[in-house]
Amino acid sequence: MTNGPGAGIPAVSTAILAMSRHLEVRDVLKTIVASARELLDAEYAALGVPDDHGGFAQFVVDGVSAEQWKAIGPLPRQHGILAAMLHNATPERLADVREDPRFGGWPAAHPDMSDFLGLPVADGDEILGALFLANKRCPEDAPSRREGCGFTEDDERLLGILAQHAAIALTNARLYERSRELTIAGERARLAHELHDAVAQKLFSLRLTAQAATALVDRDPVRAKDELHQVAALAAEAAEELRAAVVELRPAALDEDGLVATLRSQIQVLDRAHAARVSFAAHGVRALPSAQEEAVLRVAQEALHNALRHSGAESVEVTLSRDGQGALLRIADDGCGFDPGAVRRAGRHLGLVSMHDRAGGVGGKLTVESEPGKGTAVEMEVPGG
């Protein structure tokens, strides 16, 4: 990159456009970090969003492999230079971060860093996070890291422009997620209202039918028996309505609990509510972007709904495992199975179109394997962030 007045403006514009394409908070954070690292030609970049307990609610890095990140260990605390940027809202440009008196070291697996440039990401007086870069790449003709290397005033100016727009993008993403939460809350209220109406109507019919059966027991036992069969059918329908609502109305809590905990909790509820045994296992799954996690959760709910209401399965096994930087979801049952081709020809999709759409919407892939009498397996592959 060539430093000088206006030299990085086209690259800044590209970075700003990239940030504006995302609405999920974590996706915005990742785009900010990747854009900053590329814009200023640094080896490493990171952005930390502070929590209220001296740590970081989110910490996104670029330039560090997944294996390195795992080896580094827990998220850093708000101390040293990071704390100074967060608490004092001041930029930091250092020739060698290791020589600064505030430097407190880093874990053994942490990459070695020298030159450092960091700025707070602020919305007015509110500090949203700290964005920083380390190890600016040397020009090929530079004799050493000390000569011709290090971040410049122009770099700081460009990063300042990026940080200002990053604050806007991050604020918009937060507003979008809040709006989505309110939409979900409204949808949940609507579902609850519909559920109340549907179940109340069935229970009313159930009571009338039971009364009719009681009146017929002595004078017309055959008709009374028919009425009691109807009572059983209405009771079963009401129970199914309630069971379906358990998952639909239960808060997903993806942001608070994460995908694994949310799935485990919902599957435990289904296991208690249904005669079939429903089990869950997770293997080495890492956090995914929020859009991917929501898609995985919705596909799992749809597949479980199909297995428990249509297949007659005695056992349903759900597994979520790490697949590279992404994840692989599998829902397998020992139910009656079906012919996927025949289902498509008959126009009865059993939610297959919805599941395919959800998978494709996050760059994933859905496959369904089933045969009559041999159960069904639904697999969803999703990429990482």
C-alpha positions in Angstrom: 0.0 0.0 0.0 1.3 3.5 -0.8 0.9 5.9 2.0 0.0 9.6 1.4 -2.9 11.9 1.3 -5.9 10.1 -0.1 -3.9 7.0 -1.1 -6.2 4.5 0.7 -9.5 6.2 0.0 -10.7 3.7 -2.7 -9.8 0.8 -0.4 -11.6 2.5 2.5 -14.7 2.8 0.3 -14.5 -0.9 -0.6 -14.2 -1.8 3.1 -17.2 0.5 4.0 -19.4 -1.2 1.3 -18.4 -4.6 2.6 -19.5 -3.7 6.1 -22.8 -2.3 4.9 -23.7 -5.7 3.3 -24.1 -7.4 6.7 -26.8 -7.1 9.3 -25.7 -9.7 11.9 -23.4 -8.2 14.6 -20.8 -10.9 14.5 -20.7 -10.8 10.6 -20.1 -7.0 10.8 -17.3 -7.5 13.4 -15.6 -10.0 11.1 -15.9 -7.8 8.1 -14.5 -4.8 10.0 -11.5 -6.8 11.2 -10.7 -8.4 7.8 -11.1 -5.0 6.0 -8.8 -3.2 8.5 -6.1 -5.8 8.1 -6.2 -5.8 4.4 -6.5 -2.0 4.2 -3.4 -1.4 6.3 -1.5 -4.5 5.1 -1.0 -5.9 8.6 -0.3 -9.4 9.7 -2.9 -9.4 12.5 -6.1 -7.6 13.3 -8.6 -7.8 16.1 -11.7 -6.1 17.5 -13.0 -6.5 21.0 -16.5 -5.6 22.2 -16.3 -5.0 26.0 -18.7 -6.5 28.5 -19.6 -5.0 31.9 -17.4 -7.3 33.9 -13.9 -6.4 32.8 -13.8 -8.8 29.8 -15.0 -9.0 26.3 -18.5 -10.0 25.2 -17.1 -10.7 21.7 -13.5 -10.8 20.4 -12.9 -11.3 16.7 -9.5 -11.8 15.1 -8.1 -12.1 11.6 -4.7 -13.5 10.7 -4.7 -16.2 13.4 -5.6 -19.8 12.5 -8.4 -21.7 14.3 -5.8 -24.0 15.8 -3.7 -21.0 17.1 -6.8 -19.3 18.5 -7.8 -22.5 20.4 -4.2 -22.9 21.8 -4.2 -19.2 23.0 -6.9 -20.0 25.4 -9.6 -17.8 27.1 -10.5 -14.3 25.8 -8.2 -11.5 27.0 -9.3 -9.2 29.8 -9.6 -5.4 29.6 -6.1 -4.4 30.7 -3.0 -2.6 29.5 -3.3 -0.9 26.2 -6.7 -2.4 25.4 -8.1 -0.9 28.5 -6.5 2.5 27.7 -8.3 2.6 24.3 -11.6 1.5 25.9 -11.6 3.7 29.0 -9.9 6.8 27.6 -11.1 6.7 24.0 -7.6 7.4 22.8 -5.8 6.0 19.7 -2.5 4.1 20.3 0.3 3.9 17.8 3.5 2.2 19.0 6.7 1.2 17.4 7.0 -1.9 19.6 4.1 -2.8 21.9 6.4 -5.0 24.0 8.4 -2.0 25.1 5.3 -0.1 26.4 5.2 0.0 30.2 1.5 -1.1 30.1 2.3 -4.3 28.2 1.6 -7.3 30.4 2.7 -10.1 28.1 0.6 -12.7 26.4 0.0 -16.5 26.4 2.7 -18.8 25.1 0.7 -19.7 21.9 0.1 -16.0 21.1 1.8 -14.8 17.9 4.7 -12.4 18.4 3.8 -8.8 17.8 5.8 -5.6 17.6 4.4 -2.5 15.9 0.9 -1.7 17.0 -2.0 0.6 15.9 -5.3 0.7 17.8 -8.3 2.9 17.9 -11.6 2.9 19.8 -14.8 2.3 17.9 -17.2 4.9 19.3 -20.8 6.0 18.8 -20.8 9.5 20.4 -19.7 9.0 24.0 -20.3 5.3 23.9 -17.3 3.1 23.3 -18.5 0.1 21.3 -15.1 -1.7 21.0 -11.4 -1.5 20.4 -10.0 -2.1 16.9 -6.3 -2.8 16.6 -3.6 -4.0 14.2 -0.2 -5.4 14.6 2.9 -6.1 12.5 2.6 -4.0 9.4 4.2 -5.9 6.6 7.5 -4.6 5.4 8.2 -3.5 1.8 10.3 -6.1 0.0 13.3 -3.6 -0.2 13.2 -2.7 3.5 16.5 -3.8 5.2 14.8 -4.7 8.5 11.6 -4.3 10.5 13.0 -1.2 12.0 13.6 0.6 8.7 10.7 1.4 6.4 8.2 -0.5 8.6 5.6 0.3 11.2 2.3 2.1 11.1 2.3 5.8 10.0 0.1 8.8 10.6 -1.6 8.1 7.3 -2.4 4.6 8.5 -3.9 6.0 11.7 -6.0 8.5 9.7 -7.3 5.7 7.4 -8.1 3.5 10.3 -9.9 6.4 12.0 -12.1 6.7 8.9 -12.8 3.0 9.0 -13.5 3.0 12.7 -16.1 5.8 12.3 -18.0 3.8 9.7 -17.5 0.6 11.7 -19.3 2.3 14.5 -22.2 3.1 12.2 -22.3 -0.4 10.8 -22.1 -2.0 14.3 -24.9 0.3 15.6 -27.1 -0.6 12.7 -26.5 -4.3 13.2 -27.4 -4.0 16.8 -30.6 -2.2 15.9 -31.4 -4.8 13.3 -31.0 -7.6 15.8 -33.1 -5.8 18.4 -35.8 -5.3 15.8 -35.6 -9.0 14.9 -36.0 -9.9 18.6 -39.1 -7.7 18.8 -40.5 -9.3 15.7 -39.9 -12.8 17.1 -41.6 -11.7 20.4 -44.6 -10.5 18.4 -44.6 -13.8 16.4 -44.5 -15.7 19.6 -47.4 -13.8 21.0 -49.4 -14.5 17.8 -48.6 -18.2 18.1 -49.7 -18.2 21.7 -53.0 -16.6 20.8 -53.6 -19.0 18.0 -52.6 -21.9 20.2 -55.0 -20.8 22.9 -57.9 -20.5 20.4 -57.1 -23.9 18.8 -56.8 -25.8 22.0 -59.7 -24.1 23.6 -61.9 -25.1 20.7 -60.8 -28.7 20.9 -61.3 -28.9 24.6 -64.8 -27.4 24.2 -65.7 -30.1 21.6 -64.1 -32.7 23.9 -66.4 -31.7 26.8 -69.5 -31.7 24.6 -68.7 -35.1 23.1 -67.9 -36.6 26.6 -71.3 -35.3 27.8 -73.1 -36.9 24.8 -71.3 -40.2 25.5 -72.4 -40.1 29.1 -76.1 -39.6 28.1 -75.9 -42.5 25.6 -74.2 -45.1 27.8 -77.4 -46.7 29.1 -79.8 -46.3 26.1 -77.4 -46.7 23.1 -74.0 -48.3 24.1 -72.9 -48.6 20.4 -73.3 -44.8 19.8 -71.8 -44.1 23.2 -68.7 -46.1 22.1 -68.4 -44.1 18.9 -68.6 -40.9 20.9 -65.8 -42.1 23.2 -63.6 -42.9 20.2 -64.2 -39.3 19.2 -63.2 -38.1 22.7 -59.9 -40.0 22.4 -59.3 -38.5 18.9 -60.0 -34.9 20.1 -57.8 -35.4 23.2 -54.9 -36.7 21.0 -55.2 -33.6 18.7 -55.2 -31.2 21.6 -52.1 -32.9 23.0 -50.3 -32.6 19.6 -51.1 -28.9 19.5 -49.6 -28.4 22.9 -46.5 -30.5 22.1 -45.9 -28.6 18.9 -46.1 -25.3 20.8 -43.5 -26.4 23.3 -40.7 -25.8 20.8 -42.4 -23.0 18.8 -43.0 -20.9 21.8 -39.8 -21.7 23.7 -37.2 -18.9 23.5 -34.3 -19.8 21.2 -31.8 -17.9 23.4 -29.1 -18.4 20.7 -27.3 -15.2 21.7 -27.3 -16.0 25.4 -26.8 -19.8 25.4 -25.4 -20.7 22.0 -26.5 -23.3 19.5 -25.4 -26.4 21.4 -27.1 -25.5 24.6 -30.3 -24.3 22.9 -30.6 -27.5 20.9 -29.9 -29.7 23.9 -32.5 -27.9 25.9 -35.2 -28.1 23.2 -34.4 -31.8 22.6 -34.7 -32.6 26.3 -38.2 -31.1 26.2 -39.2 -33.2 23.1 -37.8 -36.3 24.7 -40.1 -35.8 27.7 -43.1 -34.8 25.6 -43.1 -37.7 23.2 -43.1 -41.4 23.4 -40.1 -41.7 21.1 -36.7 -41.5 22.6 -35.0 -38.3 21.4 -31.2 -37.9 22.0 -28.6 -35.3 21.3 -24.8 -35.3 21.0 -22.4 -32.5 20.1 -18.8 -33.0 19.1 -16.3 -30.1 19.0 -18.7 -27.5 17.7 -17.4 -23.9 17.5 -19.6 -20.8 17.6 -21.0 -19.9 14.1 -22.2 -16.6 12.7 -25.7 -15.9 14.1 -27.4 -16.5 10.7 -25.9 -19.9 10.4 -26.8 -20.9 14.0 -30.4 -19.8 13.5 -30.7 -21.8 10.2 -29.3 -24.9 11.9 -31.8 -24.5 14.8 -34.8 -24.1 12.4 -33.8 -27.0 10.2 -33.4 -29.2 13.3 -36.8 -28.1 14.6 -38.5 -28.9 11.2 -36.8 -32.3 10.9 -37.7 -33.2 14.4 -41.3 -32.1 13.8 -41.4 -34.5 10.8 -39.8 -37.4 12.6 -42.0 -37.1 15.7 -45.4 -36.4 14.0 -45.2 -38.4 10.8 -42.6 -41.2 11.0 -43.8 -43.3 13.9 -40.2 -43.5 15.0 -39.2 -45.1 18.3 -35.9 -43.3 18.4 -34.6 -40.1 16.9 -30.9 -39.2 17.2 -29.6 -35.7 16.7 -25.9 -35.0 16.3 -24.1 -31.7 15.8 -20.4 -32.0 14.9 -17.6 -29.8 13.8 -16.9 -29.8 10.0 -13.8 -27.8 9.3 -14.7 -24.2 10.2 -18.4 -25.0 10.0 -20.7 -27.7 11.3 -22.7 -30.8 10.3 -26.2 -31.4 11.7 -27.7 -34.9 11.4 -31.2 -36.0 12.4 -31.8 -39.7 12.0 -34.9 -41.7 12.9 -35.9 -45.3 12.8 -39.4 -44.5 11.5 -41.4 -45.6 8.5 -39.4 -43.6 6.0 -40.6 -42.5 2.6 -39.7 -42.1 -1.0 -38.3 -38.6 -1.5 -39.0 -38.7 -5.2 -42.6 -39.7 -4.7 -43.1 -37.0 -2.1 -41.9 -34.4 -4.6 -44.1 -35.7 -7.4 -47.1 -35.7 -5.1 -46.4 -32.1 -4.0 -46.1 -33.1 -0.3 -42.8 -31.7 0.8 -42.9 -32.3 4.5 -41.0 -29.1 5.0 -38.2 -30.2 2.6 -38.4 -27.0 0.6 -38.2 -24.8 3.7 -35.2 -26.8 5.0 -33.4 -26.6 1.6 -34.1 -22.8 1.5 -32.8 -22.3 5.0 -29.6 -24.2 4.3 -29.0 -22.5 0.9 -29.7 -19.1 2.5 -26.5 -19.4 4.6 -24.3 -21.1 2.0 -25.0 -24.6 3.3 -26.2 -27.8 1.8 -29.1 -30.1 2.8 -29.4 -33.8 2.0 -32.2 -36.2 2.8 -31.8 -40.0 2.7 -34.9 -42.1 3.2 -36.6 -45.3 2.0 -40.0 -46.8 3.0 -39.5 -48.9 6.1 -35.9 -47.8 6.6 -36.1 -44.5 8.5 -34.9 -41.1 7.5 -31.7 -39.1 7.9 -31.5 -35.4 7.3 -28.1 -33.8 7.1 -27.2 -30.1 6.9 -23.7 -28.8 6.2 -23.0 -25.2 7.0 -19.8 -23.2 6.5 -18.0 -21.3 9.2 -17.7 -17.5 9.3 
